[in-house]
Amino acid sequence: MIVAEIVISLLLVIGGLFALVGSYGLIKLPDLMSRLHAPTKATTVGVGSCLLASIGYFMLTEQRVSVHELIITLFLFLTAPITASMVAKTFLHRNDRVKGDLPPTNGETGWATYDPAPGLKDADAGAKKPRDASV
């Protein structure tokens, strides 16, 4: 009993700390791409931790699993990373150039749907250069 209460308390403290750090990061980080990471982690880990604590509390006090918290947790863990990915992709597409070059993908194509500078050759945009057969 006491161990379960300690675990639930730790989950709540962890959730609160992640929410606090995520909020601070959202305010203090300089640009969108940096700011995007802080609330995404705060949402996923912080709120997820609080929901797990809620599930544990109801299991401890009412001896049943709360389906509402399970559905909310599943929805949260699925939507937060996808939303962050979509916001990041939109940011890359709306800005013509990103400071610095993208690292090479070492594949046959460049980076997904992002072309850092339209009009450059594939080799210049980060795609793998074809090998010379005589070497």
PyMOL commands that set and color helices and strands:
alter all, ss='L'
color gray80, all
select helices_A, chain A and resi 2-28+32-62+67-94
alter helices_A, ss='H'
color red, helices_A
deselect
rebuild
show_as cartoon
